[in-house]
Amino acid sequence: MIFNRKVRLLLKPFIELYSRMWPEKYARKIGVNIGKKPHIYGKVFWGTEPWLITLGDNVHITGQCKFVNHDGGTLIFRDKIPDLEITKPIIVGNNVYIGEETLILPGVHIGNNVVIGARSVVARDIPDNSVAVGVPCHVIKTTNEYLKKLKKESLHLGHLRGKEKDDALKAYYGYKR
């Protein structure tokens, strides 16, 4: 028992590094069901039952997002009902963007073509073709309405990368330093 604890303590920094350097590989390794072309940016917390999480194709998950498959509140009632357990799968559809620090709760199904705003708490299902934000997360517009707004406000620099994009943004905003 003590040996296992020491081994885990020694491995922890390596696991942390692995999860940050190769987040998609790490997620697959711990059991997350991942579709084609996943995009995981930064540290994601997959919870204690990662095999109950399914991500569709072309899912973008930003840093500090958390997936929680169980209701820990059951613990305070286990003295009365020893086998009390609430654990549910989380399903994320295709072409989904999940903003920074979003919390996704047990049993949630996020549809296809969905944008979830940063720091949202997703406590119920989000339908296809929706933009949803807030605490609790709720639909504020369709993805078609969102795309219309994006087209109107676009800087048309999304095809650029790295220094080329930085230079174009600096020129656009008149940054001189």
Rosetta blueprint (number, residue, H / E / L):
1 M L
2 I H
3 F H
4 N H
5 R H
6 K H
7 V H
8 R H
9 L H
10 L H
11 L H
12 K H
13 P H
14 F H
15 I H
16 E H
17 L H
18 Y H
19 S H
20 R H
21 M H
22 W L
23 P H
24 E H
25 K H
26 Y H
27 A H
28 R H
29 K H
30 I H
31 G L
32 V L
33 N E
34 I E
35 G L
36 K L
37 K L
38 P L
39 H E
40 I E
41 Y L
42 G L
43 K L
44 V L
45 F E
46 W L
47 G L
48 T L
49 E L
50 P H
51 W H
52 L H
53 I E
54 T E
55 L E
56 G L
57 D L
58 N L
59 V E
60 H E
61 I E
62 T L
63 G L
64 Q L
65 C L
66 K E
67 F E
68 V L
69 N L
70 H E
71 D L
72 G H
73 G H
74 T H
75 L H
76 I H
77 F H
78 R L
79 D L
80 K L
81 I L
82 P L
83 D L
84 L L
85 E L
86 I L
87 T E
88 K L
89 P L
90 I E
91 I E
92 V E
93 G L
94 N L
95 N L
96 V E
97 Y E
98 I E
99 G L
100 E L
101 E L
102 T L
103 L E
104 I E
105 L L
106 P L
107 G L
108 V L
109 H E
110 I E
111 G L
112 N L
113 N L
114 V E
115 V E
116 I E
117 G L
118 A L
119 R L
120 S L
121 V E
122 V E
123 A L
124 R L
125 D L
126 I E
127 P L
128 D L
129 N L
130 S E
131 V E
132 A E
133 V E
134 G L
135 V L
136 P L
137 C L
138 H E
139 V E
140 I E
141 K E
142 T E
143 T H
144 N H
145 E H
146 Y H
147 L H
148 K H
149 K H
150 L H
151 K H
152 K H
153 E H
154 S L
155 L L
156 H L
157 L L
158 G L
159 H L
160 L L
161 R L
162 G H
163 K H
164 E H
165 K H
166 D H
167 D H
168 A H
169 L H
170 K H
171 A H
172 Y H
173 Y H
174 G L
175 Y L
176 K L
177 R L
